């Protein structure tokens, strides 16, 4: 897993090359909405894309992480199926329901049943490399290919390409410092239950860190966002929690009102735990800032696996779940 994490900046650049060579044909109808089906490591990419395009795209971008699709999916929908393996049960179910809707279906996968379906039914698809042993390590492929699909269909402009490249360059330049920072955080939280807070603007980063701590570190944790958690979860901080560690994911350009909220939050929470950590992003654009925090968070999760003496790649319990589901 450490080798896979190290390759993330190079993956972003490779993903740009793959996207540049992909052919996505125009849809016969006007696209009024986008629906993405994807789960886990293949689904989180859509969350990032949604945050990246929120101020630029006039087309709603919605994500489903289950078996069903919403009723509105139809001839004016761009429907993206994202599954690294191409065999994700829930995504295949969603795909089957999309087929008769008239939607413009595009597949993003490394192979499996979804790529077979794309070839058999003359659907557009982008095939990413299949030699990565862990789908969650392929976030860059997922994000960049979805952005290229939106670009090819005229939903967004091409400015994301320079921002992705700048993010990759930043990660390469700052790699040693990122790893050093990640190790310090892991050293502080490996025997705690991590609680991750961010602003709503970068919630995908918080979700990604939570998922990576779960899968790589084999640890439970949770996340919430400001300002929403100020309307509920903050009230739960009423007693000492020495076994909890709070991680704030920050940007220097966070909305001023949220910065004030976070400062007040910290004054309150500091009464109940001594373990409050702030991690600030680097970079100019939201894409750069997010990819910086993602990469740092991925290294945190790997260093946690070192502390726990566990195999970061192993997901035996998920394999067991799938084998049991296959019996039914």
N, C-alpha and C positions, 0 to 999 in steps of 0.2 A: 504493500500500500504506500509506503514512503516513496518508492520509485514512481508510482502512478501519480502521486501528488506533485512530485518534482516535475513531471512532464506537463502539468496543467498549462503553463504559459505557452509551451510549444503546441499543445493541443488547440489553444485558441487561434494560433496562426494557421495551423493545418485546417481548422474548421473554416476559416476565411477562404482558403483555397478551394475546399470542397464546395462551399456555397457559391463561389464565383463560377464554378463549372456546372452547377446544377441548372437543369431546364425545367421551369415551371410555366406551363401554358396558361394563357388567360382563361378566365371563366366566361361562360356564355351569358351569364347574368351579372347584374351589379351585386357586389358583395356588401351586405349591410351589417354583418356581424361575423365574428370569428369564434369558433368553439374548438378547444383543444382537449383531447382525451389522453391522459397519461398519469402514471402513478410513480411514487417513490423517486428514485434517481432520475427517471425519465420524465416525471411530472413536474419536478421543481423548476426545471428550465422554463416552463411556461409561466410560472409565477414571476420569475425574473423579467421575462419579456414583457409581461403585463405592466410591471413597474417602469421599465425603460421607455415604453411607448405612450404612457398615460397622458403626457402633456402634448403629444404630437399627433396621435391618431384620432380621427373622428369616428372610427369604427369600434364598437364595443368588443372587448377581447375577454372571453370567459373560459373558465377551465373546469373540467369535470374529472373527478377522481373516483370513479365507480363504474358500475355495469350499465347504467342507464344514460340516456341523452335527453336534453330538454325538448319540449314540443316545438319550440321555435326553429330548430335546426331544419333547414329546407333549401330551396333553390338559390336563395340569396346568402347562404352561409359558406364560409371557408371552414372546413372541418379538418383539423390536423390530428393525426394519430401518432403519438410519440411513444415508442417502446424500444429500448436498446436491443433487447433480445428478439423482438418481433413476435413474441409468444405470450405476452402478459395477458392473463385470462380476462381481466376486467376491460382492458383496452380492446381486445378482440371482440368482446361482447358489444362495446360501444360502436366499434366499426361495423359490425353486422347490422346494427340498427340504423346506421348512417346511410347504408347502401341504397335504400329505396327513397331517400329524401330529396334527391336532386342536388345535394350539396357538392361543392368542389372539394373532394377529398384528396389530401396530400399526406403521404406516409414519411415519417422520419424513423429510421431503424437501421440496424446492422445486418438484418437478415430475417430468418424465421418465417412464420406464417404471413405476417403483414407484407413483407417484400414479395412473397409468392403471390398474394392477392393483388398487389399493385401491378405486377407483371401480367397476370392472367386477365385483369380487368382494365388494362390500359390506363392506370392511374398514375399521376405524377408522384415521384418519390425521390428522396435523397437518402442514399445509403452511406452510412458512416463506417469507419473501420471496425472490424469484428474481433480484433485481437486484444481487447481490454477485458481482463477477467472480472471486472467489477463495474456494473452499470453506473453506480453513484460517482465513479471517477470520470465519467464521460459528460459532465455538466456542460463543458464548453461546446461540444458538438451539438447538444440539444439546443442551447440558447442561440448559437449563431445560425443554425439551419432554420430555426423558426423565424428569425429576423430576416433571413434571405427570402423566405417564402413570402413574407409580408411585403418586402421590397419589390420582388418580382411582380406582385399583383397590385402594386401601386398604392398600398395602404400606408407605407412609411417611405421616407427618403433614404438615401444611402449613407447618411452621416455616421451611422453606427459602425461602419467598417473601420474608419480611422480611430474611433474610440475603443474598439476591441483591440486593435493593434497597439494603441497607446497603453492599454491595460496590460497586455502581455509584456511589453517592454518594461513597464514599471515593476512587474513581478520579478522579472529577471534581474533588474538592477537592484532591487531591494530584498532579494531572496534571503541572504544571510541574516539581515535584521528581522525579517518576518519570522524566520525559524527561531531566532533567539527570543523574540517576544512571545511566540506561541509556547515555547518551552517554559517560560516564566509563568504564564497563565496556567498551564497544565500542572506545574509543580504546586500551585496554590489550590487547585480545585479537585485533584484526583481522588481525595477522600471526602469530598463534599457532594451534595446534590446541586448541580448547577441550575440557576434560573436566569434566563436570557431575556433582556429587555432591549427594545429598539423603538424608534419612531415607526409609525405605520408606513412611511415612505420606503423603508428598507426592510419590511417584514420578511421578504424572501431570504435575506441574509440570516435573520434569526432562525427561520425555519430550517435552513440548510445546516447551520451550526448544531441545532437540536438533533437533526437526523444523523449527522456525522458523529456526534457524541454517542447517540444510541447505537449506531452500527459499528463504528470503528472502536469506540471506547467501551462498548458493552455496558453503558450506564444509562440510568433514567435521568431525565431532566425535563424542564418545560420552558415555554417562552410566552411572552405577551408583549403588547405594543402600547406605547404612549401615543395619543391620549386615552385610548379605550380603557386601559387598565386602571386609570385614575377614577373610573366610574364603577369599579367593582373590586379587582384584585388587591388594590392598595389597602382596602379595609381589612384584608386578611392578615396584614402585618400587625399583629397585636401581642406577640409573645416572642421570646428569645428563640432564635434558630441558629445555633452555632454550627450545625451541620449543613447549612445552606450557603452557597456562594452565588452572588448576583453579578452577572456580566452585562454591562451596558455597551452596546454597539453604537458608536457615535460618528457623526459627520460634523465638520466644523461649520457647515452651512445648513445644519438642521434649522427648521422653522424656529424663529426666536421664541415664540410662545411655548413650543415644546421644550426648548432649552431651559426655560424658566420652570416648567413642570418637572423636568428631570432633576433639577437642582433641589426642588422642594421634596420630590420623591426620595432622593438620597438622604436628605436630612431625617426623614421619617424612618426609612428602612435601616439607616445606620444605628438606630436604637436597638435593633433586634438581631443584627449580624455584623460581625467585624470584617466580613469578606465581601467587599464591593470593589469590582474591577471595571475600569473604563478602557475601552479599546477604540481608538480613533482611526478612521480611514485615511488613506492618502489618494491623491489623484485629482483631476480636474472635473471630469464628467461623472454622472451617476453611475455609468457603466464601470469606469475606472475604480471609483470608490467601492462599489459593490464587489467587484472581482478581487480587490485588495483584501477586503474583509473575509470573503469566501476562502481565499487561499490561506490567510492567517488562521481562520477557523478550522480548515482541513488539517493544518499542521497541529493545532491544539488537540484535535481528536486523535491524531496518530500518537502524539506524545502521551496522551492518556492511556492508549493501548499499551504503551511501553510500561507505564506505571502499574497497570493492571496485569501485565504479563499475559496478554491475550492476543490472539491473531486478529488483526484489524480487518482482514478480508473475510474471515469466516462468518457465515450467516446461517448456521445449522438449524436454528429454530424456524427461520423462514422456509428453508428447504423442507423441514418436517411438516410445516403447515401446508405447503403445496402438495406434498405427497399424500397427506390425509384428505385434502380437498379432491385430489384425483381419484380417490376411492369412492367418492359420492357422485 
